[in-house]
Amino acid sequence: MELSRVFWGVKKFSSWTNSPARVLEVIDGSPAAISGVKAGDVIVAMDGKAVATPKDVMQLIGTKQPGDRLQANISRDGKTLDIESVLRVR
């Protein structure tokens, strides 16, 4: 049986273990890009759970399956935005 890796599409964060989970790069055409995530965004919560670091984000995504919906709260320019992505296979 082949394992599928779920894919969201944030390529780089500001740091792996330090707060905040600031996005540096998003892959064009990825679920994250399609839902509106942009470089400079700070991810503050996913599926109703607070996230402090990029490691928290990736651990939460790792519990998902392709086709799952992911709710994210992001901070951009002092505003909080709610986005939804449909995860897929990388």
Sequence and secondary structure as in RCSB ss.txt:
>XXXX:A:sequence
MELSRVFWGVKKFSSWTNSPARVLEVIDGSPAAISGVKAGDVIVAMDGKAVATPKDVMQLIGTKQPGDRLQANIS
RDGKTLDIESVLRVR
>XXXX:A:secstr
     EE  EEEES SSSSSEEEEEE TTSHHHHTT  TT EEEEETTEE  SHHHHHHHHTT  TT EEEEEEE
ETTEEEEEEEE EE 
